[in-house]
Amino acid sequence: MSKEIRILIACGSGIATSTVAQEKVKRILAEAGIPARITKGTVSQIQSLANGVDVVMVTTKYPGTIDKPVVQVFGLISGINEDKVAQQVVDVCRAALDA
């Protein structure tokens, strides 16, 4: 798999929770052997940044609709269902790479 998955991680402010999520997603994908390039942003930037990425991950609710998979990754920060969220991150990224 030489292709790299491009991910946007968005939170309310673009700083705090997205940074924590970015580190966890990086580790999860590294363990799964999936090369990734991660960009951070705010929920309000999703619409404008979505074209440049394969998957969008959010730490908060995203009310909009885009033509990319959106993964809710707050569990990586809260620790609630963290394993389930980690598996979803891997599955969605693998599917996007195979698309």
Secondary structure as UniProt FT lines:
FT   STRAND          5..11
FT   HELIX           16..32
FT   STRAND          36..42
FT   HELIX           43..45
FT   HELIX           46..49
FT   HELIX           50..52
FT   STRAND          55..58
FT   STRAND          70..72
FT   HELIX           74..78
FT   TURN            80..81
FT   HELIX           82..98
//
